Amino acid sequence: MKRIDISYGGQLYSVGGRTVEEVRTEVERAVAAGGAWMRVNDGEGARRDALLFVAPGTPVAIIPIPDEMPFGS
């Protein structure tokens, strides 16, 4: 998997080097705890950390972005 996009507050953020299941578990734990901060990447290119506060009622979408398909596949 190339990366995982996170839709939060109408903006797209991303995480890399993790599985969808790991990200989903982090979101579920944050909600169960009443809220927690989640570190993500803001922007493209050089990493720029952003912290999102995930709590009950916070709309969050986890969007897997697969690796590029080889040309001609």
C-alpha positions as CSV (number, residue, x, y, z in Angstrom):
1,M,0.0,0.0,0.0
2,K,1.3,3.4,-1.0
3,R,-0.3,5.3,1.9
4,I,-3.5,5.8,3.7
5,D,-5.4,9.1,3.3
6,I,-7.5,10.4,6.3
7,S,-10.4,12.7,5.5
8,Y,-11.0,15.0,8.6
9,G,-12.8,18.3,8.7
10,G,-13.1,18.5,4.9
11,Q,-9.3,18.2,4.5
12,L,-7.1,15.3,3.4
13,Y,-4.2,14.1,5.5
14,S,-2.1,10.9,5.1
15,V,-0.2,8.3,7.0
16,G,2.4,5.9,5.7
17,G,4.2,2.8,6.9
18,R,1.0,1.5,8.6
19,T,-1.8,-0.8,7.7
20,V,-5.5,0.2,7.4
21,E,-6.2,-2.1,10.4
22,E,-3.6,-0.2,12.6
23,V,-5.1,3.1,11.7
24,R,-8.6,1.9,12.3
25,T,-7.6,0.5,15.7
26,E,-6.0,3.9,16.6
27,V,-9.3,5.7,15.7
28,E,-11.4,3.2,17.6
29,R,-9.2,3.5,20.7
30,A,-9.4,7.3,20.6
31,V,-13.2,7.2,20.4
32,A,-13.4,4.6,23.2
33,A,-11.1,6.8,25.4
34,G,-13.4,9.9,24.8
35,G,-10.8,11.5,22.6
36,A,-7.1,11.4,21.7
37,W,-4.6,13.0,19.3
38,M,-3.6,11.2,16.1
39,R,-0.4,12.2,14.3
40,V,-0.7,12.4,10.5
41,N,1.0,14.1,7.6
42,D,-0.3,17.3,6.2
43,G,0.6,18.1,2.5
44,E,2.6,16.3,-0.1
45,G,6.4,16.0,-0.5
46,A,8.4,16.7,2.7
47,R,6.7,15.4,5.9
48,R,4.9,18.0,7.9
49,D,3.2,16.6,11.0
50,A,-0.3,17.5,12.0
51,L,-2.3,16.4,15.0
52,L,-5.9,15.6,14.6
53,F,-8.2,15.3,17.7
54,V,-10.3,12.2,17.2
55,A,-13.3,11.9,19.6
56,P,-16.8,10.4,19.6
57,G,-18.9,12.1,16.9
58,T,-15.8,13.2,14.9
59,P,-16.3,12.2,11.2
60,V,-13.1,10.4,10.0
61,A,-12.7,8.5,6.8
62,I,-9.8,6.1,6.2
63,I,-9.0,5.8,2.5
64,P,-6.4,3.2,1.4
65,I,-4.3,4.3,-1.6
66,P,-2.9,1.3,-3.3
67,D,0.5,1.2,-5.0
68,E,0.6,2.2,-8.6
69,M,-0.4,-0.5,-11.0
70,P,2.3,-1.4,-13.5
71,F,1.7,0.1,-16.9
72,G,-0.2,-2.2,-19.1
73,S,-1.8,-4.3,-16.3
